[in-house]
Amino acid sequence: MNNKFMITVPASSANVGPGFDSVGIALNKYLTLTVEKSNEWLFEHQSTYLPPILDPHDHLIYQSALETADTYHTTLPASKVIVESDIPLARGLGSSASAIVAGIELANQLCDLSLSDQEKLVIATKLEGHPDNVAASMFGGLVIASQLPNGSIEWFQKIDKQLEFVVSIPEFELKTDEARLVLPNQWTRNQAAAASSIANIVFAALVSGNYQLAGKMMEQDLFHEPYRAELIPYYKQIRLEAKSAGAYATVISGAGPTTISLVDTGKGETVSSLLKNKFPDYTVECLTMTSEGVQVHPVVSSTI
C-alpha cells in the first residue's frame, strides 16, 4: 500500500424502472477519498453535501471498512481520510452505496487484502441490503445483479455511450427506508408475473439498443413506481415535459426523490434546459454513464 492514495467511487441510479433492487447505472458524479496513515482515525469533509463529523467511528465509510477488515480477520490501521463528494445525500443517487464501496476499498488497500470483485460485492450487498447501487458503483456501466441462495452474486454489465441521463434533484431528502414504507409487503403471483414481464422487456431492449421500446416499458413499472410517485412533487409533469423534449422515459432514481430521464447522446442539454425553466425549484443536470467503477490511485507528494 502507498503511504498516500486516493479512492474515487461514482454515483449510481438504481432500479431503472422495473429493475427493483437489482439494476443500477454508474453516473459521473463522484465520492473521493484521499487517505494517509495516522495515529488515530480522522475524517475531514470538504463538501457542502456532507454532514458534520461527530465521531469518526460512526462514519459509514469507517464502519464499512471495519466490517471488511473483521470479515477477513485483520486489523484496520488508523488513517486520516479527506472526503470530497458531489453526490447529494438521500436523493436517490447512491450516496450510501458509494460510501460503502469506498469503505470496502479502503480496507482492501489499508490491510493489503487483494479482494476479488466477488468478495467485495458480497460484503457491499450485505451492508447495503441489495446489489443494485453498489454493483454499479463498484464496476461502472449498467449492471444487472442477482444474489443466489448460496450467497454468491452473478452480474451482467453493459457500457452504453448512446445515452445521456438528465437528473432532476429536489431540495428535500427522502430516506430509502421511508420510501419502502409505501410499498406493498407482498405481491400476488399474477402481479409478480406482470411486473417481471415488463422488466424482461425493458432490459432486453436496453441491452440490444432498442431505447424506444425500453423507454416505453420503463414507465409501465409495477414494482415500486406507482407507490412512490406520490412522494415526489411534479413527478408526472416532469415525465411529460421531458418526453415532449425528446426523452425516451423518466423514472424515479432509486428510492427517489430524484427523477432520471433517458435521452439520446447529444440531446441531454436540451432536455435539461427545458426542465430547468419549467421546474426552478429542482437542480437539473445532464449526466453520462461512466464505464469505470471504484478506482485507486497513488498520491505523489511534491517537494520543492
N, C-alpha and C positions, 0 to 999 in steps of 0.2 A: 504494500500500500504506500502511495506517495504521502509525504508529510502534509500536503495540502491538495485538495482536489475539489472538483465541482460535480454536482449531480443535477441534471435537468430532467423534468418529467412533464409531458404535455397534458393539457386539459382533455376532457372527453365528454361526449354526449352519449347517453345511454338510451336503450330501447329502440330508437329509430322507428317509432310507431309500435308495431306489434311484437318486437323482439324483446319482450319483457324479461328483465333480469339476465339477459344472455347476449345482448348485442351492444357494441359500443363503437364510437368513431373517435379517433385521436385528432385533436384540433390544435392549431398553432397559437395557443396561449400556454404559458409555462410557469411551473414552480421550479425555483432554482435554489440549491443549497451550495454554499461554499464552506468547506469543512477543514478544520485542522485540529490536531490533538491538543488537549488542555488538561489542567489539573482537576477540573470539575466541569459538569455539564452546563453549557451556556447556549441559549438561543437568542439571537438578535434579529428582530423582524424589521425589514426595510421595505414595507409595502403598506399602503392605506387599506388594503383588503384584509390584512392580518390583525388579529386582536392582540391586546397587551399580554405579556407573558407573566403569569403569577408564579408558577412552579415548573421548571423545565421537565420534571419527571411526569407532569400531567400532559405534556405536549404529545399530540398524536404521532408525530414523526418519531419521537423518542420511544413511545410505547410500542410502535411497530418494529422499531429496531431491536428493542429489548425482547419482544416476543420471538423475533427471528433468532437472536443470539441464544435465548433459552431453548428454543426448539432444537438447536444443534449443540447444546451443552457447552457453550463457550461464554466467556466474559466480555461484555461490551465496554471498551475503553472510553473514558470521558473525552468529550470533544467540544469545541466551540463551533456553532453552526450559525452562519448568517443566512437568513431565509428571505428570498425575494419572490414575489408572486404577482401575476396579473390575472389570476383566476379568482373571480368573486366567490365568496363563501355562500353556501346554502342557496345557490341559484340554479342548480341542475347542470353544472359544468364540471362535475367530478372533482371538486376541491378536496374532499376527504380521501378519495381514491388516489389522487396524486400524492397526498401526504403519506398514505400507507405504502405506496410503491417506493417513494423516496426513502422512507424509513427502512424498508427491507433492503434496498440497495446500500443504504448507509451501513447497516450491519454487515452486509456482504463484503463491503470494502474494509471496514474497520477490523473485522475479525478474520479476513482472508478466507472466506468460506467457499468461494468458487461455486456458488449455487447454480444449478441448471435453471432454464426457463420454467420447467415444470415445477421444480421445488419452490421457486419464487411465487409462481402463480397460485399454488396450493395455499401458501401462507397468506397471500393477499386476499384470496377468496374467503378464507376463514375469517380474516379480520373485517372485510367489507360485507360479507354475507352472501355475495353473489359475484360472478366473474366479469360482468359487463364492462363497467368503467375501468376496473384495474387491469383487465386484459388489454384494453385499448391503450391505456397509458403505458403499459409495460412494453408492448410490441409495436405500436403505431398502426395506422391504417384503419380499415373497417375490420373488426374482429367479432366473430360469432363463436361463443364458447359454451361448453356444457360440462358440468361436473358429474362424473359417473358414480354409481353406488359404491365403488371401491375407493372413492376419494380422488382418483386421478381426473385430470381435466383435458379434454380434447378441444382444439380450437382451429378455426379456419380464418385466414387473413387475406384481405384484398386491399391493394393500394389503388386508389382511384384519383386520377388527375383531371377527370372530366367534370367534376362538381365543385361548387363553392357552397358555403354554408352561412346563411345570414341569421345571426342570433339577435333576438330582441330580449333584452335583460331588464326586468323591472327593478325598482328600488328596494322592494321588500324581499325578505328571506322566506324560504319555505323549506323546513326540515324534511328530510326523506321520511322519517318516522311519522310525521304529521300527514304527509301526502299518502302514506299507506293506510291510514285510518279510514279513508273514504272508499277503499277498495272492498269488494266482497271477500268474505273469508273462504268461499269456495264457489266453483262453477259446476254446472251440470255437465254431463258427458256431451250433450249436444252443444252447449255453449263453448266448451273447451275445443270441440272439433271445429266449430265455425271459426273461432278465433285463431286456431292453429292453421287452418287452411288459408286465411288471409296472410299470416306470417310466411307461410311457404311460398306464396306467390311473390310477396314483397322481396324476399331475399334471393329468390331465384332470378327475379327481374333485375335487382341491383347488381348481382354478380355478373349477369350476362350483358349489362349495359342498357337495358330497356327502362330508362328512367321515367318515361311517361307512364308506363304500367306500374312501376314501383311507387311513384308518387300518388297515383290514383288509389292504390290499395293501402298505402300507409295511412291515409286519412280515414280508413274504414276500421281501424283497430277496435277490438272489443275487450282487450285485457285491462287497460287502465285509462285510456284517453277519455272515454265518456264520463268517468267519475271525477277525474282530476281537472277537466276543462273548466268546471265551475269555480275552481280555486284561483283562476288566472284572469284578471280583468282584461277585456278586449280580445280575448283569445280568438273567438270566431271572426271578429273584424280583422285581426292581424292575418289570419289564414286567408280571408277573402282578398285583402289588399295585396298580399304577397303573390297570390295566384294571378291577380289582374296584371301584375308587373312582370310575370313570366316564371314564377317559381313552380316547380313540379309539385311541391307539397310543403305543408307546415305542420309540425308535430311538437309535442312537448319534449323538451330536452331533459332526459332523466325523469326525476320526480317533479320538475318544474322549479320555479315559475318561469324560467326562460323558455322561449319557443325557438325552434330552429327550422329554417326554410332551406330546402334543397334547390339549387339553382345551377344552370349551366355555367361552366367556367367562362369568365368574361362578362357575365350579366349580374354578378353579385352586387356590385356597387350601385347599379340602377335600382335593384330591389331595396337595398339598404337605404338609399336616399329617399325613396318614396315612404318607407316605413318611418324614417326619422321625422319626416314632415307630418305624417299622419298621427304619430304617437310620440309627442315630445317628452312624455314622462318616462319613456323607455330609452335605454342605451342600446343602440343598434350598431352592430359591427358585421363586416364581411370577413369570414374566416376560411381557411383552407384545411383540408385533411393533411396531417403530417405523416410521412412514411416512417419516421423514427420514433421509437418509444423512449424509455429511460436511457439516458446517456451519461457516461462518466468520463471526465477529462481531468488530467493533472493541471494544477495551477503552478506556474513557474514564477517565483518572486523575482522581481527585477532589482538589481543592485546598481548603485551609481558610484 
